[in-house]
Amino acid sequence: MRRMMMIMALVLAPAAVRAAIEPIPFLLKPAGVFDGIDGKVHPGWEVLVTGDRILAVGPGLPVPANAKTIDLPGATLMPGMIEGHGHLFLHPYDEASWDDQVLHEPLAMRTARAVANAKATLLAGFTSERDLGTEGAGFADVGLKAAIDRGIVPGPRLSVSTRAIVALGAYGPKGFEPGVAIPQGAEEVSGTDQIVNAVRRQIGGGADWIKLYADYRWRAGEDSRPTLSLDEMKAAVSAAHDAGRPVAVHAATAEGMRRAVAAGVDTIEHGYGGTPEIFAAMAAKRIALCSTLAASDATSRYRGWNGSEPAPQAVQLNRKSFQMAMKAGVPICMGGDVGVFSHGQNAREIELMAAAGMSPATVLIAATSGNARWLHLSDRLGSVKPGLLADLIAVEGDPTADIRAVRFVRMVMKGGVVVSASN
């Protein structure tokens, strides 16, 4: 009898194990699919998901007998959006100034906020995010990324840059007794040896990206000026690229941008001071621009602007540089500098890009397959295509006809798991 039971166990175990580990397929049936590739909504298309991957896309798909159908009438299914420039460890500056957040908010509270911010981002349809600096919270983004990856807390897939790197004396907080060591919002360096050390230290600590500041304000009230030298930036880029890490550069001045382009960086953030010549050079080298239109919009509103035209100079300058970059053929990254404004309101940047002259379909490509390409994720994310991860969202209506549809998210799926759904 014992021998018979052992034989039966051996015979039956594989089927039982298969039943336990084989995932139930999902058939998603929206009104149409925006695949992130050709800029069109394809009516009648369906998407079949098995496990964490997209198995098939198109009309009239053959459906496995055990598939679970999710009907999404009136909705457009599209890739999960990718936030290209965020700071999960910051919250809006009208709630607390940047200085107060860096100096006075305990790390535990900032981390708790970041967990809440990550959840809000995911539920808003942004299933991935490049976080460009913890602003005084050290390497806490590495821990947050690990917690999300392990399913401890909900949030987008993160690419993190830890502390960011600035020229000695050129960042903040400031305004204290000279010579007194004040905790800074980034890692300070001076010279090529120090910047290479910082790059390697941050990569060793878990950085997926290296973030540099090509320019900044030396004192409050001053205009931004170049800070890192070309040699320093070249050394940092070389060290990062040797380690397989791309480089993002904060650059608001023409000279800071020129040095960043010459150093061979991967993306430039803000780019307010760009010229036709600089944008032409960026286009030639395929260096993407994250214009962060929403950041200048938000900070201007905090200062009392009500949204009427003519807009404040900062907003106009940001729009003009964005339009100049588009005209030059610069790859455009969708990134709003969220954290300056509320997490979960990431679509604010998408709407402003459309208002500044980019077609809704092109904005949506920038927020999906475009960001996946510039952030080196296109082998896994950014398109509704067989073989890619099933990071998918459904929005009410057609976002190529009305970009505001991205605000109305009916379903969020990450890695084949529905994390949010509404009727």
C-alpha positions in Angstrom: 0.0 0.0 0.0 2.8 2.4 0.9 4.6 1.6 -2.4 1.3 2.2 -4.3 0.8 5.6 -2.6 4.4 6.6 -3.5 3.8 5.7 -7.1 0.6 7.6 -7.3 2.2 10.6 -5.7 4.9 10.6 -8.4 2.4 10.2 -11.2 0.0 12.9 -9.9 2.6 15.5 -8.7 3.6 17.0 -12.0 0.0 17.7 -12.9 -0.7 19.3 -9.6 2.5 21.3 -9.7 1.6 22.5 -13.2 -1.8 23.5 -12.1 -0.4 25.5 -9.3 2.3 27.3 -11.2 0.6 27.8 -14.6 -1.0 31.3 -14.6 -4.5 32.0 -15.7 -4.4 34.0 -19.0 -6.2 37.3 -19.2 -8.0 38.5 -22.3 -8.3 42.3 -22.3 -11.1 43.6 -24.5 -11.0 47.4 -24.8 -12.6 49.6 -27.4 -9.2 50.0 -29.0 -5.5 49.6 -28.4 -2.8 52.3 -28.6 0.3 50.2 -28.9 2.8 53.0 -28.4 4.4 52.3 -31.8 2.5 53.8 -34.7 0.6 56.6 -32.9 -2.8 55.1 -33.7 -5.7 53.6 -31.7 -6.6 50.2 -33.3 -10.3 49.6 -32.8 -11.3 46.0 -32.1 -7.9 44.9 -31.0 -7.5 42.6 -28.0 -4.6 41.7 -25.8 -3.8 38.3 -24.3 -1.6 38.2 -21.2 -0.1 35.1 -19.7 2.0 35.4 -16.5 3.9 38.7 -16.6 4.1 38.9 -20.4 2.0 39.9 -23.4 1.3 36.8 -25.4 -0.7 38.2 -28.4 -2.1 41.4 -29.7 -4.7 42.0 -32.4 -8.3 41.4 -33.5 -10.1 38.2 -32.9 -7.5 36.4 -30.9 -7.9 32.7 -30.1 -8.7 32.5 -26.5 -7.5 29.7 -24.1 -10.3 27.8 -22.4 -9.2 28.9 -19.0 -8.7 32.6 -19.9 -10.3 35.3 -17.8 -11.9 38.0 -19.9 -11.7 41.7 -18.8 -14.1 43.8 -20.7 -13.2 47.5 -21.0 -15.9 49.1 -23.1 -15.3 52.7 -24.2 -11.7 52.5 -23.0 -8.3 52.6 -24.8 -5.7 50.1 -23.7 -2.1 51.4 -23.8 1.3 50.7 -22.4 1.8 51.7 -18.8 3.2 55.3 -18.9 6.8 56.0 -17.8 7.6 59.0 -15.7 11.0 60.3 -17.0 11.9 62.7 -14.3 10.6 62.4 -10.7 11.6 62.8 -7.1 9.6 60.4 -4.9 11.3 61.8 -1.8 10.0 65.3 -2.4 6.6 66.7 -2.0 5.1 70.0 -3.4 7.0 73.1 -2.5 3.8 75.0 -1.5 3.5 72.4 1.4 7.2 72.7 2.5 10.1 74.4 1.0 12.9 72.4 -0.5 15.3 73.5 2.3 12.9 72.5 5.0 12.3 69.1 3.4 16.1 68.4 3.2 17.0 69.8 6.6 14.1 69.3 8.9 12.0 66.3 7.7 13.3 63.0 9.3 14.4 60.3 6.9 11.8 57.9 8.2 9.0 60.4 7.4 10.5 61.2 4.0 10.6 57.4 3.2 7.0 57.0 4.4 6.0 59.8 2.1 7.9 58.2 -0.8 6.0 54.9 -0.3 2.7 56.8 -0.5 4.0 58.8 -3.5 5.0 55.5 -5.3 1.5 54.1 -4.8 -0.1 57.3 -6.1 2.1 57.2 -9.2 1.3 53.6 -10.0 -2.5 54.2 -9.6 -2.2 57.2 -11.9 -1.1 54.8 -14.7 2.6 55.3 -14.5 4.0 51.8 -14.1 7.7 52.9 -14.4 9.6 55.9 -13.2 13.2 57.3 -13.4 13.8 58.9 -10.0 16.5 61.5 -10.4 17.8 62.1 -7.0 16.7 61.7 -3.4 17.6 65.3 -2.5 19.2 64.7 0.9 17.7 61.2 1.5 20.9 59.4 0.7 20.4 55.9 -0.9 16.9 55.5 0.4 15.6 55.2 -3.2 17.6 51.9 -3.6 15.7 50.5 -0.6 12.4 51.7 -2.0 13.1 50.1 -5.3 13.9 46.8 -3.6 10.7 47.0 -1.5 8.6 47.5 -4.7 10.4 44.8 -6.6 9.7 42.3 -3.8 6.1 43.2 -3.5 6.4 44.7 0.0 4.8 48.0 -1.1 3.1 49.0 -4.4 4.7 51.3 -6.9 6.2 51.7 -10.3 9.3 50.0 -11.6 12.1 52.3 -10.5 15.4 53.4 -12.1 17.2 55.3 -9.4 20.1 57.8 -9.3 20.6 58.0 -5.5 22.3 61.2 -4.3 23.1 63.1 -7.6 26.4 64.9 -8.0 27.1 68.6 -7.7 30.2 70.9 -7.8 31.5 71.8 -4.3 29.7 74.8 -2.9 27.2 75.0 -5.7 24.1 73.4 -4.3 22.1 73.6 -1.1 20.7 74.1 1.5 22.6 77.4 2.1 22.1 80.5 4.3 23.9 79.4 7.4 27.1 80.3 9.2 30.0 80.0 6.6 32.2 77.0 7.3 29.5 75.1 9.2 28.9 71.7 7.6 25.2 71.6 6.5 23.6 68.4 5.1 23.4 68.8 1.3 20.8 67.7 -1.2 23.4 65.9 -3.3 27.0 64.7 -3.2 29.6 67.4 -3.6 32.8 67.0 -5.7 35.7 69.0 -6.9 38.0 67.7 -9.6 38.0 64.7 -11.9 39.3 62.2 -9.3 36.5 63.1 -6.8 33.8 63.0 -9.4 34.9 59.6 -10.6 35.0 58.4 -7.0 31.5 59.7 -6.5 30.2 58.0 -9.7 31.6 54.7 -8.6 30.5 55.1 -5.0 26.9 55.7 -6.1 26.9 52.8 -8.6 28.2 50.6 -5.9 25.4 51.8 -3.7 22.8 50.8 -6.2 22.4 53.7 -8.7 21.0 52.8 -12.1 21.6 56.3 -13.5 24.1 58.9 -12.7 22.7 62.4 -12.2 25.0 65.4 -12.7 24.4 69.2 -12.2 26.1 71.0 -15.1 25.0 74.4 -13.7 23.3 75.9 -10.7 22.9 79.0 -8.6 25.9 79.7 -6.5 23.8 82.0 -4.2 20.1 82.6 -3.8 18.8 85.2 -6.2 21.6 84.7 -8.7 21.2 83.3 -12.2 22.4 79.8 -12.8 26.0 79.4 -14.0 28.1 76.5 -15.1 29.5 74.6 -12.2 31.1 71.3 -13.3 33.9 71.7 -15.8 33.9 69.8 -19.1 36.8 67.7 -17.9 34.9 66.7 -14.8 31.8 65.8 -16.8 33.7 63.8 -19.3 35.4 61.9 -16.5 32.0 61.2 -14.9 30.4 60.1 -18.1 33.3 57.8 -18.9 33.2 56.2 -15.5 29.4 55.7 -15.7 29.4 54.3 -19.2 32.2 51.9 -18.4 29.9 50.5 -15.7 26.9 50.4 -18.1 25.1 53.3 -16.4 23.6 56.2 -18.4 24.0 59.8 -17.4 21.3 62.5 -16.9 22.4 66.1 -16.5 20.6 69.0 -15.0 21.4 71.9 -17.3 19.6 75.2 -17.5 22.2 77.4 -19.2 23.5 77.3 -22.7 27.1 76.7 -21.5 26.0 73.9 -19.2 24.1 72.2 -22.0 27.1 72.7 -24.4 29.4 70.9 -21.9 26.9 68.1 -21.3 26.6 67.5 -25.1 30.3 67.5 -25.5 30.7 65.1 -22.6 28.4 62.6 -24.3 25.6 62.4 -21.7 22.4 60.5 -22.4 19.7 63.0 -21.4 19.5 66.6 -20.5 17.0 67.8 -18.0 15.2 71.2 -18.3 17.3 72.8 -21.1 15.8 76.3 -20.6 18.9 78.0 -22.1 19.1 75.9 -25.2 19.9 77.5 -28.6 19.2 76.2 -32.1 22.9 75.2 -32.3 22.8 73.2 -29.1 19.6 71.5 -29.9 21.0 70.6 -33.3 24.0 69.0 -31.6 21.7 67.1 -29.2 19.6 65.8 -32.2 22.8 64.7 -34.0 24.0 62.8 -30.9 20.5 61.5 -30.1 20.6 63.1 -26.6 17.1 63.3 -25.2 15.6 66.3 -23.6 13.3 66.2 -20.5 11.8 69.7 -20.6 9.9 69.5 -17.3 7.3 72.0 -18.4 5.2 71.1 -15.3 7.9 72.3 -12.9 8.1 75.8 -14.2 4.3 75.9 -14.4 3.9 74.7 -10.8 6.6 77.0 -9.2 5.0 80.0 -11.1 1.6 79.1 -9.7 3.1 78.9 -6.2 4.3 82.5 -6.7 0.7 83.6 -7.5 0.3 83.0 -11.2 -3.3 82.0 -12.0 -2.6 80.4 -15.4 -3.7 83.4 -17.5 -1.7 84.7 -20.4 0.9 86.2 -20.8 2.6 83.5 -18.7 5.5 84.4 -16.5 8.9 84.6 -18.1 10.0 81.2 -16.7 7.0 79.5 -18.2 7.5 81.2 -21.6 11.2 80.4 -21.6 10.5 76.7 -20.9 7.8 76.5 -23.7 10.2 78.2 -26.2 13.1 75.8 -25.5 10.7 72.8 -25.7 9.4 74.1 -29.1 12.9 74.8 -30.3 14.0 71.2 -29.4 11.0 69.7 -31.2 11.8 71.7 -34.3 15.4 70.6 -34.2 14.4 66.9 -34.0 15.7 66.3 -30.5 14.3 63.1 -28.9 11.8 64.2 -26.3 11.6 62.5 -22.9 8.3 62.9 -21.0 9.3 64.0 -17.5 7.6 66.6 -15.3 10.0 66.9 -12.3 7.1 65.5 -10.2 7.8 66.1 -6.6 7.8 69.8 -7.3 4.1 69.2 -7.7 2.0 66.3 -6.4 2.8 62.7 -7.2 -0.1 61.0 -9.0 -0.6 64.2 -11.0 2.2 63.2 -13.4 -0.2 63.7 -16.4 0.2 67.4 -15.9 3.4 67.3 -18.0 1.6 65.3 -20.7 -1.1 68.0 -21.0 1.4 70.8 -21.1 3.4 69.1 -23.8 0.3 68.9 -25.9 -0.6 72.5 -25.1 2.9 73.6 -26.2 2.4 72.2 -29.7 3.1 68.4 -29.6 0.3 66.3 -31.0 -1.4 64.1 -28.5 -0.3 60.9 -30.3 3.3 62.0 -30.2 3.1 63.0 -26.5 1.7 59.5 -25.8 4.6 57.9 -27.7 7.0 60.0 -25.7 5.4 58.8 -22.4 5.6 55.1 -23.4 7.9 53.7 -26.1 9.9 56.9 -26.4 10.7 57.0 -22.7 11.4 53.3 -22.8 13.9 53.9 -25.6 15.7 56.8 -24.0 15.8 55.2 -20.6 17.1 51.9 -22.0 14.0 49.8 -21.2 12.6 49.1 -24.6 13.5 45.5 -24.5 11.0 45.0 -21.7 8.6 48.0 -21.6 6.9 50.8 -23.4 4.8 49.0 -26.1 1.9 46.7 -26.4 3.8 43.9 -28.2 4.1 40.2 -27.7 7.0 39.2 -25.4 7.2 42.5 -23.5 6.2 42.8 -19.8 2.4 43.2 -19.3 2.5 46.7 -17.9 -0.8 48.0 -19.3 -3.3 50.6 -18.5 -6.8 51.4 -19.7 -8.0 55.0 -19.9 -11.5 56.3 -20.6 -12.1 57.4 -24.1 -9.4 58.1 -26.8 -6.3 59.9 -25.6 -5.2 60.6 -29.2 -8.3 62.7 -29.6 -8.3 64.2 -26.2 -5.1 64.0 -24.2 -7.0 64.6 -21.0 -8.2 61.0 -21.2 -4.9 59.9 -19.5 -6.3 61.5 -16.3 -9.1 58.9 -16.2 -7.5 55.6 -15.6 -9.9 52.6 -15.4 -7.3 49.8 -15.0 -3.7 49.4 -14.1 -1.9 46.1 -14.8 1.7 45.7 -13.8 3.6 42.5 -14.7 0.3 40.7 -15.6 -1.3 41.6 -12.2 -4.3 43.9 -12.1 -3.4 46.4 -9.3 -6.3 48.8 -9.9 -9.6 48.5 -11.8 -12.9 50.4 -11.9 -16.1 50.0 -13.8 
